[in-house]
């Protein structure tokens, strides 16, 4: 299974929802909390072009935020992205 990395910050309801979705699907993930880490947030924006969190990566594939993750799940594509 590919690794899942989720970049988060506090407070963030969408971050909580994304982690809950992954947990409900029995997907383990590495959480990187960007709270108070402005330089790291800037680097992530430069990498993805997205300013908000959460930002979800499956392997090297940038999924997007919670809405994109939920859409992938609803479409039945999450397992394929995970490689399971």
PyMOL Python script that loads the backbone (N, CA, C, O; Angstrom):
from pymol import cmd

cmd.read_pdbstr("""\
ATOM      1  N   UNK A   1       0.836  -1.172   0.000  1.00  0.00           N
ATOM      2  CA  UNK A   1       0.000   0.000   0.000  1.00  0.00           C
ATOM      3  C   UNK A   1       0.886   1.243   0.000  1.00  0.00           C
ATOM      4  O   UNK A   1       1.906   1.292   0.688  1.00  0.00           O
ATOM      5  N   UNK A   2       0.487   2.232  -0.772  1.00  0.00           N
ATOM      6  CA  UNK A   2       1.246   3.481  -0.826  1.00  0.00           C
ATOM      7  C   UNK A   2       1.092   4.256   0.481  1.00  0.00           C
ATOM      8  O   UNK A   2       0.079   4.137   1.171  1.00  0.00           O
ATOM      9  N   UNK A   3       2.095   5.039   0.805  1.00  0.00           N
ATOM     10  CA  UNK A   3       2.031   5.836   2.025  1.00  0.00           C
ATOM     11  C   UNK A   3       1.116   7.039   1.817  1.00  0.00           C
ATOM     12  O   UNK A   3       1.025   7.593   0.722  1.00  0.00           O
ATOM     13  N   UNK A   4       0.453   7.420   2.881  1.00  0.00           N
ATOM     14  CA  UNK A   4      -0.436   8.572   2.862  1.00  0.00           C
ATOM     15  C   UNK A   4       0.134   9.612   3.810  1.00  0.00           C
ATOM     16  O   UNK A   4       0.442   9.316   4.965  1.00  0.00           O
ATOM     17  N   UNK A   5       0.269  10.822   3.314  1.00  0.00           N
ATOM     18  CA  UNK A   5       0.745  11.933   4.119  1.00  0.00           C
ATOM     19  C   UNK A   5      -0.313  13.022   4.075  1.00  0.00           C
ATOM     20  O   UNK A   5      -0.797  13.386   3.004  1.00  0.00           O
ATOM     21  N   UNK A   6      -0.670  13.537   5.244  1.00  0.00           N
ATOM     22  CA  UNK A   6      -1.653  14.603   5.323  1.00  0.00           C
ATOM     23  C   UNK A   6      -1.054  15.770   6.095  1.00  0.00           C
ATOM     24  O   UNK A   6      -0.616  15.619   7.236  1.00  0.00           O
ATOM     25  N   UNK A   7      -1.043  16.923   5.461  1.00  0.00           N
ATOM     26  CA  UNK A   7      -0.560  18.150   6.079  1.00  0.00           C
ATOM     27  C   UNK A   7      -1.760  18.849   6.697  1.00  0.00           C
ATOM     28  O   UNK A   7      -2.773  19.062   6.030  1.00  0.00           O
ATOM     29  N   UNK A   8      -1.646  19.204   7.972  1.00  0.00           N
ATOM     30  CA  UNK A   8      -2.757  19.772   8.713  1.00  0.00           C
ATOM     31  C   UNK A   8      -2.325  21.017   9.469  1.00  0.00           C
ATOM     32  O   UNK A   8      -1.151  21.388   9.473  1.00  0.00           O
ATOM     33  N   UNK A   9      -3.297  21.652  10.107  1.00  0.00           N
ATOM     34  CA  UNK A   9      -3.057  22.755  11.035  1.00  0.00           C
ATOM     35  C   UNK A   9      -4.215  22.761  12.019  1.00  0.00           C
ATOM     36  O   UNK A   9      -5.244  22.126  11.789  1.00  0.00           O
ATOM     37  N   UNK A  10      -4.038  23.479  13.112  1.00  0.00           N
ATOM     38  CA  UNK A  10      -5.064  23.570  14.150  1.00  0.00           C
ATOM     39  C   UNK A  10      -5.466  25.030  14.284  1.00  0.00           C
ATOM     40  O   UNK A  10      -4.578  25.882  14.301  1.00  0.00           O
ATOM     41  N   UNK A  11      -6.733  25.373  14.380  1.00  0.00           N
ATOM     42  CA  UNK A  11      -7.902  24.497  14.242  1.00  0.00           C
ATOM     43  C   UNK A  11      -8.248  24.322  12.772  1.00  0.00           C
ATOM     44  O   UNK A  11      -8.025  25.228  11.969  1.00  0.00           O
ATOM     45  N   UNK A  12      -8.784  23.175  12.418  1.00  0.00           N
ATOM     46  CA  UNK A  12      -9.142  22.907  11.024  1.00  0.00           C
ATOM     47  C   UNK A  12     -10.157  21.768  10.981  1.00  0.00           C
ATOM     48  O   UNK A  12      -9.798  20.600  11.135  1.00  0.00           O
ATOM     49  N   UNK A  13     -11.411  22.111  10.774  1.00  0.00           N
ATOM     50  CA  UNK A  13     -12.460  21.110  10.685  1.00  0.00           C
ATOM     51  C   UNK A  13     -12.294  20.183   9.496  1.00  0.00           C
ATOM     52  O   UNK A  13     -12.599  18.994   9.589  1.00  0.00           O
ATOM     53  N   UNK A  14     -11.813  20.714   8.379  1.00  0.00           N
ATOM     54  CA  UNK A  14     -11.604  19.874   7.200  1.00  0.00           C
ATOM     55  C   UNK A  14     -10.474  18.878   7.429  1.00  0.00           C
ATOM     56  O   UNK A  14     -10.513  17.764   6.906  1.00  0.00           O
ATOM     57  N   UNK A  15      -9.462  19.272   8.209  1.00  0.00           N
ATOM     58  CA  UNK A  15      -8.374  18.350   8.559  1.00  0.00           C
ATOM     59  C   UNK A  15      -8.924  17.195   9.399  1.00  0.00           C
ATOM     60  O   UNK A  15      -8.598  16.030   9.168  1.00  0.00           O
ATOM     61  N   UNK A  16      -9.749  17.536  10.360  1.00  0.00           N
ATOM     62  CA  UNK A  16     -10.375  16.517  11.207  1.00  0.00           C
ATOM     63  C   UNK A  16     -11.212  15.570  10.360  1.00  0.00           C
ATOM     64  O   UNK A  16     -11.167  14.356  10.556  1.00  0.00           O
ATOM     65  N   UNK A  17     -11.973  16.115   9.423  1.00  0.00           N
ATOM     66  CA  UNK A  17     -12.827  15.293   8.560  1.00  0.00           C
ATOM     67  C   UNK A  17     -11.993  14.388   7.662  1.00  0.00           C
ATOM     68  O   UNK A  17     -12.356  13.229   7.460  1.00  0.00           O
ATOM     69  N   UNK A  18     -10.891  14.884   7.122  1.00  0.00           N
ATOM     70  CA  UNK A  18     -10.035  14.070   6.250  1.00  0.00           C
ATOM     71  C   UNK A  18      -9.411  12.915   7.039  1.00  0.00           C
ATOM     72  O   UNK A  18      -9.356  11.786   6.552  1.00  0.00           O
ATOM     73  N   UNK A  19      -8.945  13.200   8.247  1.00  0.00           N
ATOM     74  CA  UNK A  19      -8.358  12.148   9.072  1.00  0.00           C
ATOM     75  C   UNK A  19      -9.416  11.116   9.459  1.00  0.00           C
ATOM     76  O   UNK A  19      -9.130   9.920   9.506  1.00  0.00           O
ATOM     77  N   UNK A  20     -10.625  11.573   9.734  1.00  0.00           N
ATOM     78  CA  UNK A  20     -11.714  10.647  10.077  1.00  0.00           C
ATOM     79  C   UNK A  20     -12.065   9.758   8.892  1.00  0.00           C
ATOM     80  O   UNK A  20     -12.305   8.563   9.066  1.00  0.00           O
ATOM     81  N   UNK A  21     -12.096  10.327   7.688  1.00  0.00           N
ATOM     82  CA  UNK A  21     -12.386   9.538   6.487  1.00  0.00           C
ATOM     83  C   UNK A  21     -11.324   8.458   6.302  1.00  0.00           C
ATOM     84  O   UNK A  21     -11.652   7.296   6.060  1.00  0.00           O
ATOM     85  N   UNK A  22     -10.067   8.835   6.413  1.00  0.00           N
ATOM     86  CA  UNK A  22      -8.990   7.858   6.247  1.00  0.00           C
ATOM     87  C   UNK A  22      -9.052   6.780   7.320  1.00  0.00           C
ATOM     88  O   UNK A  22      -8.869   5.599   7.024  1.00  0.00           O
ATOM     89  N   UNK A  23      -9.305   7.172   8.547  1.00  0.00           N
ATOM     90  CA  UNK A  23      -9.399   6.198   9.632  1.00  0.00           C
ATOM     91  C   UNK A  23     -10.575   5.254   9.421  1.00  0.00           C
ATOM     92  O   UNK A  23     -10.463   4.056   9.685  1.00  0.00           O
ATOM     93  N   UNK A  24     -11.704   5.784   8.947  1.00  0.00           N
ATOM     94  CA  UNK A  24     -12.885   4.949   8.698  1.00  0.00           C
ATOM     95  C   UNK A  24     -12.620   3.925   7.604  1.00  0.00           C
ATOM     96  O   UNK A  24     -13.257   2.872   7.575  1.00  0.00           O
ATOM     97  N   UNK A  25     -11.689   4.221   6.703  1.00  0.00           N
ATOM     98  CA  UNK A  25     -11.335   3.296   5.618  1.00  0.00           C
ATOM     99  C   UNK A  25     -10.129   2.437   5.993  1.00  0.00           C
ATOM    100  O   UNK A  25      -9.573   1.735   5.148  1.00  0.00           O
ATOM    101  N   UNK A  26      -9.729   2.496   7.255  1.00  0.00           N
ATOM    102  CA  UNK A  26      -8.577   1.737   7.757  1.00  0.00           C
ATOM    103  C   UNK A  26      -7.290   2.076   7.016  1.00  0.00           C
ATOM    104  O   UNK A  26      -6.488   1.194   6.709  1.00  0.00           O
ATOM    105  N   UNK A  27      -7.105   3.349   6.735  1.00  0.00           N
ATOM    106  CA  UNK A  27      -5.907   3.828   6.051  1.00  0.00           C
ATOM    107  C   UNK A  27      -5.030   4.525   7.086  1.00  0.00           C
ATOM    108  O   UNK A  27      -5.442   5.516   7.688  1.00  0.00           O
ATOM    109  N   UNK A  28      -3.839   4.014   7.290  1.00  0.00           N
ATOM    110  CA  UNK A  28      -2.906   4.693   8.182  1.00  0.00           C
ATOM    111  C   UNK A  28      -2.257   5.840   7.411  1.00  0.00           C
ATOM    112  O   UNK A  28      -2.114   5.784   6.190  1.00  0.00           O
ATOM    113  N   UNK A  29      -1.877   6.859   8.133  1.00  0.00           N
ATOM    114  CA  UNK A  29      -1.315   8.041   7.491  1.00  0.00           C
ATOM    115  C   UNK A  29      -0.301   8.695   8.409  1.00  0.00           C
ATOM    116  O   UNK A  29      -0.316   8.518   9.627  1.00  0.00           O
ATOM    117  N   UNK A  30       0.579   9.456   7.781  1.00  0.00           N
ATOM    118  CA  UNK A  30       1.519  10.293   8.522  1.00  0.00           C
ATOM    119  C   UNK A  30       0.945  11.703   8.514  1.00  0.00           C
ATOM    120  O   UNK A  30       0.670  12.258   7.450  1.00  0.00           O
ATOM    121  N   UNK A  31       0.764  12.277   9.687  1.00  0.00           N
ATOM    122  CA  UNK A  31       0.259  13.641   9.798  1.00  0.00           C
ATOM    123  C   UNK A  31       1.416  14.588  10.045  1.00  0.00           C
ATOM    124  O   UNK A  31       2.249  14.359  10.923  1.00  0.00           O
ATOM    125  N   UNK A  32       1.458  15.651   9.262  1.00  0.00           N
ATOM    126  CA  UNK A  32       2.456  16.692   9.465  1.00  0.00           C
ATOM    127  C   UNK A  32       1.705  17.964   9.817  1.00  0.00           C
ATOM    128  O   UNK A  32       1.045  18.566   8.969  1.00  0.00           O
ATOM    129  N   UNK A  33       1.812  18.365  11.075  1.00  0.00           N
ATOM    130  CA  UNK A  33       1.102  19.535  11.588  1.00  0.00           C
ATOM    131  C   UNK A  33       1.908  20.790  11.279  1.00  0.00           C
ATOM    132  O   UNK A  33       3.038  20.949  11.741  1.00  0.00           O
ATOM    133  N   UNK A  34       1.315  21.669  10.499  1.00  0.00           N
ATOM    134  CA  UNK A  34       1.991  22.895  10.082  1.00  0.00           C
ATOM    135  C   UNK A  34       1.645  24.095  10.959  1.00  0.00           C
ATOM    136  O   UNK A  34       2.004  25.227  10.633  1.00  0.00           O
ATOM    137  N   UNK A  35       0.953  23.855  12.062  1.00  0.00           N
ATOM    138  CA  UNK A  35       0.577  24.946  12.956  1.00  0.00           C
ATOM    139  C   UNK A  35       1.827  25.703  13.401  1.00  0.00           C
ATOM    140  O   UNK A  35       2.745  25.120  13.979  1.00  0.00           O
ATOM    141  N   UNK A  36       1.851  27.006  13.126  1.00  0.00           N
ATOM    142  CA  UNK A  36       2.968  27.847  13.531  1.00  0.00           C
ATOM    143  C   UNK A  36       4.242  27.662  12.719  1.00  0.00           C
ATOM    144  O   UNK A  36       5.286  28.206  13.079  1.00  0.00           O
ATOM    145  N   UNK A  37       4.174  26.915  11.646  1.00  0.00           N
ATOM    146  CA  UNK A  37       5.367  26.635  10.828  1.00  0.00           C
ATOM    147  C   UNK A  37       5.209  27.318   9.462  1.00  0.00           C
ATOM    148  O   UNK A  37       5.041  26.660   8.435  1.00  0.00           O
ATOM    149  N   UNK A  38       5.267  28.643   9.482  1.00  0.00           N
ATOM    150  CA  UNK A  38       4.989  29.437   8.283  1.00  0.00           C
ATOM    151  C   UNK A  38       5.917  29.097   7.118  1.00  0.00           C
ATOM    152  O   UNK A  38       5.463  29.027   5.976  1.00  0.00           O
ATOM    153  N   UNK A  39       7.195  28.888   7.379  1.00  0.00           N
ATOM    154  CA  UNK A  39       8.130  28.566   6.293  1.00  0.00           C
ATOM    155  C   UNK A  39       7.754  27.258   5.612  1.00  0.00           C
ATOM    156  O   UNK A  39       7.838  27.143   4.389  1.00  0.00           O
ATOM    157  N   UNK A  40       7.339  26.275   6.400  1.00  0.00           N
ATOM    158  CA  UNK A  40       6.922  24.994   5.829  1.00  0.00           C
ATOM    159  C   UNK A  40       5.632  25.139   5.037  1.00  0.00           C
ATOM    160  O   UNK A  40       5.461  24.488   4.006  1.00  0.00           O
ATOM    161  N   UNK A  41       4.717  25.989   5.509  1.00  0.00           N
ATOM    162  CA  UNK A  41       3.462  26.224   4.759  1.00  0.00           C
ATOM    163  C   UNK A  41       3.757  26.888   3.417  1.00  0.00           C
ATOM    164  O   UNK A  41       3.165  26.532   2.399  1.00  0.00           O
ATOM    165  N   UNK A  42       4.670  27.850   3.420  1.00  0.00           N
ATOM    166  CA  UNK A  42       5.049  28.522   2.179  1.00  0.00           C
ATOM    167  C   UNK A  42       5.651  27.521   1.197  1.00  0.00           C
ATOM    168  O   UNK A  42       5.338  27.552   0.007  1.00  0.00           O
ATOM    169  N   UNK A  43       6.506  26.641   1.686  1.00  0.00           N
ATOM    170  CA  UNK A  43       7.118  25.615   0.825  1.00  0.00           C
ATOM    171  C   UNK A  43       6.058  24.691   0.248  1.00  0.00           C
ATOM    172  O   UNK A  43       6.150  24.296  -0.914  1.00  0.00           O
ATOM    173  N   UNK A  44       5.060  24.342   1.038  1.00  0.00           N
ATOM    174  CA  UNK A  44       3.989  23.474   0.549  1.00  0.00           C
ATOM    175  C   UNK A  44       3.145  24.176  -0.498  1.00  0.00           C
ATOM    176  O   UNK A  44       2.753  23.559  -1.489  1.00  0.00           O
ATOM    177  N   UNK A  45       2.858  25.452  -0.297  1.00  0.00           N
ATOM    178  CA  UNK A  45       2.113  26.229  -1.299  1.00  0.00           C
ATOM    179  C   UNK A  45       2.892  26.268  -2.610  1.00  0.00           C
ATOM    180  O   UNK A  45       2.308  26.143  -3.686  1.00  0.00           O
ATOM    181  N   UNK A  46       4.189  26.438  -2.520  1.00  0.00           N
ATOM    182  CA  UNK A  46       5.020  26.452  -3.732  1.00  0.00           C
ATOM    183  C   UNK A  46       4.983  25.102  -4.428  1.00  0.00           C
ATOM    184  O   UNK A  46       5.055  25.042  -5.656  1.00  0.00           O
ATOM    185  N   UNK A  47       4.872  24.025  -3.677  1.00  0.00           N
ATOM    186  CA  UNK A  47       4.853  22.680  -4.248  1.00  0.00           C
ATOM    187  C   UNK A  47       3.514  22.349  -4.893  1.00  0.00           C
ATOM    188  O   UNK A  47       3.472  21.741  -5.962  1.00  0.00           O
ATOM    189  N   UNK A  48       2.405  22.751  -4.239  1.00  0.00           N
ATOM    190  CA  UNK A  48       1.077  22.328  -4.702  1.00  0.00           C
ATOM    191  C   UNK A  48       0.238  23.434  -5.318  1.00  0.00           C
ATOM    192  O   UNK A  48      -0.698  23.158  -6.070  1.00  0.00           O
ATOM    193  N   UNK A  49       0.563  24.681  -5.008  1.00  0.00           N
ATOM    194  CA  UNK A  49      -0.257  25.791  -5.472  1.00  0.00           C
ATOM    195  C   UNK A  49      -1.510  25.994  -4.635  1.00  0.00           C
ATOM    196  O   UNK A  49      -2.330  26.859  -4.941  1.00  0.00           O
ATOM    197  N   UNK A  50      -1.659  25.213  -3.599  1.00  0.00           N
ATOM    198  CA  UNK A  50      -2.849  25.255  -2.745  1.00  0.00           C
ATOM    199  C   UNK A  50      -2.476  25.857  -1.400  1.00  0.00           C
ATOM    200  O   UNK A  50      -1.490  25.448  -0.787  1.00  0.00           O
ATOM    201  N   UNK A  51      -3.263  26.831  -0.934  1.00  0.00           N
ATOM    202  CA  UNK A  51      -2.943  27.547   0.299  1.00  0.00           C
ATOM    203  C   UNK A  51      -3.608  26.969   1.540  1.00  0.00           C
ATOM    204  O   UNK A  51      -3.184  27.260   2.659  1.00  0.00           O
ATOM    205  N   UNK A  52      -4.635  26.162   1.362  1.00  0.00           N
ATOM    206  CA  UNK A  52      -5.393  25.666   2.499  1.00  0.00           C
ATOM    207  C   UNK A  52      -4.922  24.271   2.920  1.00  0.00           C
ATOM    208  O   UNK A  52      -4.230  23.575   2.177  1.00  0.00           O
ATOM    209  N   UNK A  53      -5.319  23.890   4.131  1.00  0.00           N
ATOM    210  CA  UNK A  53      -5.099  22.533   4.614  1.00  0.00           C
ATOM    211  C   UNK A  53      -6.469  21.934   4.881  1.00  0.00           C
ATOM    212  O   UNK A  53      -7.427  22.671   5.113  1.00  0.00           O
ATOM    213  N   UNK A  54      -6.579  20.632   4.852  1.00  0.00           N
ATOM    214  CA  UNK A  54      -5.524  19.652   4.707  1.00  0.00           C
ATOM    215  C   UNK A  54      -5.035  19.557   3.264  1.00  0.00           C
ATOM    216  O   UNK A  54      -5.719  19.959   2.322  1.00  0.00           O
ATOM    217  N   UNK A  55      -3.852  19.022   3.128  1.00  0.00           N
ATOM    218  CA  UNK A  55      -3.320  18.647   1.822  1.00  0.00           C
ATOM    219  C   UNK A  55      -2.909  17.183   1.937  1.00  0.00           C
ATOM    220  O   UNK A  55      -2.110  16.805   2.794  1.00  0.00           O
ATOM    221  N   UNK A  56      -3.475  16.377   1.053  1.00  0.00           N
ATOM    222  CA  UNK A  56      -3.311  14.933   1.135  1.00  0.00           C
ATOM    223  C   UNK A  56      -2.496  14.424  -0.044  1.00  0.00           C
ATOM    224  O   UNK A  56      -2.776  14.741  -1.200  1.00  0.00           O
ATOM    225  N   UNK A  57      -1.484  13.629   0.273  1.00  0.00           N
ATOM    226  CA  UNK A  57      -0.669  12.961  -0.736  1.00  0.00           C
ATOM    227  C   UNK A  57      -0.802  11.461  -0.537  1.00  0.00           C
ATOM    228  O   UNK A  57      -0.745  10.970   0.591  1.00  0.00           O
ATOM    229  N   UNK A  58      -0.979  10.740  -1.626  1.00  0.00           N
ATOM    230  CA  UNK A  58      -0.925   9.282  -1.601  1.00  0.00           C
ATOM    231  C   UNK A  58       0.267   8.909  -2.464  1.00  0.00           C
ATOM    232  O   UNK A  58       0.247   9.088  -3.681  1.00  0.00           O
ATOM    233  N   UNK A  59       1.303   8.390  -1.822  1.00  0.00           N
ATOM    234  CA  UNK A  59       2.569   8.216  -2.521  1.00  0.00           C
ATOM    235  C   UNK A  59       3.041   9.597  -2.950  1.00  0.00           C
ATOM    236  O   UNK A  59       3.061  10.528  -2.146  1.00  0.00           O
ATOM    237  N   UNK A  60       3.420   9.730  -4.208  1.00  0.00           N
ATOM    238  CA  UNK A  60       3.843  11.026  -4.747  1.00  0.00           C
ATOM    239  C   UNK A  60       2.684  11.797  -5.367  1.00  0.00           C
ATOM    240  O   UNK A  60       2.865  12.926  -5.825  1.00  0.00           O
ATOM    241  N   UNK A  61       1.496  11.199  -5.386  1.00  0.00           N
ATOM    242  CA  UNK A  61       0.320  11.801  -6.019  1.00  0.00           C
ATOM    243  C   UNK A  61      -0.360  12.776  -5.064  1.00  0.00           C
ATOM    244  O   UNK A  61      -0.754  12.397  -3.961  1.00  0.00           O
ATOM    245  N   UNK A  62      -0.496  14.027  -5.485  1.00  0.00           N
ATOM    246  CA  UNK A  62      -1.206  15.034  -4.694  1.00  0.00           C
ATOM    247  C   UNK A  62      -2.691  14.892  -4.959  1.00  0.00           C
ATOM    248  O   UNK A  62      -3.156  15.147  -6.069  1.00  0.00           O
ATOM    249  N   UNK A  63      -3.438  14.485  -3.938  1.00  0.00           N
ATOM    250  CA  UNK A  63      -4.882  14.296  -4.074  1.00  0.00           C
ATOM    251  C   UNK A  63      -5.595  15.632  -3.992  1.00  0.00           C
ATOM    252  O   UNK A  63      -6.507  15.897  -4.775  1.00  0.00           O
ATOM    253  N   UNK A  64      -5.191  16.476  -3.053  1.00  0.00           N
ATOM    254  CA  UNK A  64      -5.853  17.757  -2.821  1.00  0.00           C
ATOM    255  C   UNK A  64      -6.241  17.853  -1.367  1.00  0.00           C
ATOM    256  O   UNK A  64      -5.569  17.306  -0.493  1.00  0.00           O
ATOM    257  N   UNK A  65      -7.345  18.563  -1.111  1.00  0.00           N
ATOM    258  CA  UNK A  65      -7.841  18.735   0.243  1.00  0.00           C
ATOM    259  C   UNK A  65      -8.919  17.728   0.580  1.00  0.00           C
ATOM    260  O   UNK A  65      -9.055  16.696  -0.078  1.00  0.00           O
ATOM    261  N   UNK A  66      -9.686  18.042   1.616  1.00  0.00           N
ATOM    262  CA  UNK A  66     -10.730  17.115   2.050  1.00  0.00           C
ATOM    263  C   UNK A  66     -11.759  16.867   0.950  1.00  0.00           C
ATOM    264  O   UNK A  66     -12.129  15.719   0.705  1.00  0.00           O
ATOM    265  N   UNK A  67     -12.221  17.912   0.290  1.00  0.00           N
ATOM    266  CA  UNK A  67     -13.254  17.730  -0.737  1.00  0.00           C
ATOM    267  C   UNK A  67     -12.789  16.801  -1.851  1.00  0.00           C
ATOM    268  O   UNK A  67     -13.562  15.965  -2.320  1.00  0.00           O
ATOM    269  N   UNK A  68     -11.556  16.934  -2.276  1.00  0.00           N
ATOM    270  CA  UNK A  68     -11.022  16.064  -3.322  1.00  0.00           C
ATOM    271  C   UNK A  68     -10.860  14.631  -2.813  1.00  0.00           C
ATOM    272  O   UNK A  68     -11.149  13.676  -3.533  1.00  0.00           O
ATOM    273  N   UNK A  69     -10.399  14.488  -1.575  1.00  0.00           N
ATOM    274  CA  UNK A  69     -10.261  13.158  -0.982  1.00  0.00           C
ATOM    275  C   UNK A  69     -11.621  12.478  -0.883  1.00  0.00           C
ATOM    276  O   UNK A  69     -11.752  11.300  -1.217  1.00  0.00           O
ATOM    277  N   UNK A  70     -12.630  13.210  -0.428  1.00  0.00           N
ATOM    278  CA  UNK A  70     -13.982  12.647  -0.303  1.00  0.00           C
ATOM    279  C   UNK A  70     -14.541  12.273  -1.673  1.00  0.00           C
ATOM    280  O   UNK A  70     -15.226  11.259  -1.805  1.00  0.00           O
ATOM    281  N   UNK A  71     -14.254  13.083  -2.691  1.00  0.00           N
ATOM    282  CA  UNK A  71     -14.727  12.780  -4.048  1.00  0.00           C
ATOM    283  C   UNK A  71     -14.085  11.505  -4.579  1.00  0.00           C
ATOM    284  O   UNK A  71     -14.755  10.685  -5.206  1.00  0.00           O
ATOM    285  N   UNK A  72     -12.796  11.336  -4.332  1.00  0.00           N
ATOM    286  CA  UNK A  72     -12.088  10.116  -4.747  1.00  0.00           C
ATOM    287  C   UNK A  72     -12.697   8.904  -4.047  1.00  0.00           C
ATOM    288  O   UNK A  72     -12.890   7.854  -4.660  1.00  0.00           O
ATOM    289  N   UNK A  73     -12.995   9.059  -2.769  1.00  0.00           N
ATOM    290  CA  UNK A  73     -13.605   7.972  -2.007  1.00  0.00           C
ATOM    291  C   UNK A  73     -15.001   7.644  -2.549  1.00  0.00           C
ATOM    292  O   UNK A  73     -15.319   6.475  -2.766  1.00  0.00           O
ATOM    293  N   UNK A  74     -15.833   8.665  -2.767  1.00  0.00           N
ATOM    294  CA  UNK A  74     -17.189   8.440  -3.285  1.00  0.00           C
ATOM    295  C   UNK A  74     -17.169   7.771  -4.652  1.00  0.00           C
ATOM    296  O   UNK A  74     -18.051   6.975  -4.973  1.00  0.00           O
ATOM    297  N   UNK A  75     -16.163   8.094  -5.452  1.00  0.00           N
ATOM    298  CA  UNK A  75     -16.055   7.516  -6.795  1.00  0.00           C
ATOM    299  C   UNK A  75     -15.517   6.083  -6.759  1.00  0.00           C
ATOM    300  O   UNK A  75     -15.441   5.424  -7.796  1.00  0.00           O
ATOM    301  N   UNK A  76     -15.145   5.603  -5.575  1.00  0.00           N
ATOM    302  CA  UNK A  76     -14.616   4.251  -5.453  1.00  0.00           C
ATOM    303  C   UNK A  76     -13.188   4.107  -5.928  1.00  0.00           C
ATOM    304  O   UNK A  76     -12.754   3.001  -6.250  1.00  0.00           O
ATOM    305  N   UNK A  77     -12.444   5.210  -5.979  1.00  0.00           N
ATOM    306  CA  UNK A  77     -11.089   5.210  -6.515  1.00  0.00           C
ATOM    307  C   UNK A  77     -10.004   5.218  -5.447  1.00  0.00           C
ATOM    308  O   UNK A  77      -8.819   5.147  -5.771  1.00  0.00           O
ATOM    309  N   UNK A  78     -10.393   5.303  -4.183  1.00  0.00           N
ATOM    310  CA  UNK A  78      -9.401   5.423  -3.123  1.00  0.00           C
ATOM    311  C   UNK A  78      -8.517   4.188  -3.027  1.00  0.00           C
ATOM    312  O   UNK A  78      -7.297   4.310  -2.913  1.00  0.00           O
ATOM    313  N   UNK A  79      -9.112   3.003  -3.072  1.00  0.00           N
ATOM    314  CA  UNK A  79      -8.314   1.768  -2.972  1.00  0.00           C
ATOM    315  C   UNK A  79      -7.318   1.654  -4.108  1.00  0.00           C
ATOM    316  O   UNK A  79      -6.190   1.209  -3.895  1.00  0.00           O
ATOM    317  N   UNK A  80      -7.710   2.047  -5.308  1.00  0.00           N
ATOM    318  CA  UNK A  80      -6.794   1.985  -6.443  1.00  0.00           C
ATOM    319  C   UNK A  80      -5.607   2.930  -6.234  1.00  0.00           C
ATOM    320  O   UNK A  80      -4.466   2.564  -6.514  1.00  0.00           O
ATOM    321  N   UNK A  81      -5.876   4.143  -5.744  1.00  0.00           N
ATOM    322  CA  UNK A  81      -4.795   5.093  -5.467  1.00  0.00           C
ATOM    323  C   UNK A  81      -3.855   4.565  -4.383  1.00  0.00           C
ATOM    324  O   UNK A  81      -2.645   4.786  -4.427  1.00  0.00           O
ATOM    325  N   UNK A  82      -4.438   3.867  -3.415  1.00  0.00           N
ATOM    326  CA  UNK A  82      -3.640   3.309  -2.336  1.00  0.00           C
ATOM    327  C   UNK A  82      -2.843   2.092  -2.768  1.00  0.00           C
ATOM    328  O   UNK A  82      -1.901   1.690  -2.084  1.00  0.00           O
ATOM    329  N   UNK A  83      -3.210   1.507  -3.889  1.00  0.00           N
ATOM    330  CA  UNK A  83      -2.530   0.319  -4.368  1.00  0.00           C
ATOM    331  C   UNK A  83      -2.966  -0.946  -3.648  1.00  0.00           C
ATOM    332  O   UNK A  83      -2.192  -1.891  -3.495  1.00  0.00           O
ATOM    333  N   UNK A  84      -4.229  -0.949  -3.205  1.00  0.00           N
ATOM    334  CA  UNK A  84      -4.721  -2.171  -2.556  1.00  0.00           C
ATOM    335  C   UNK A  84      -5.866  -2.774  -3.317  1.00  0.00           C
ATOM    336  O   UNK A  84      -6.401  -3.806  -2.911  1.00  0.00           O
TER     337      UNK A  84
END
""", "prot")
cmd.dss("prot")
cmd.show_as("cartoon", "prot")
cmd.util.cbc("prot")
cmd.orient("prot")
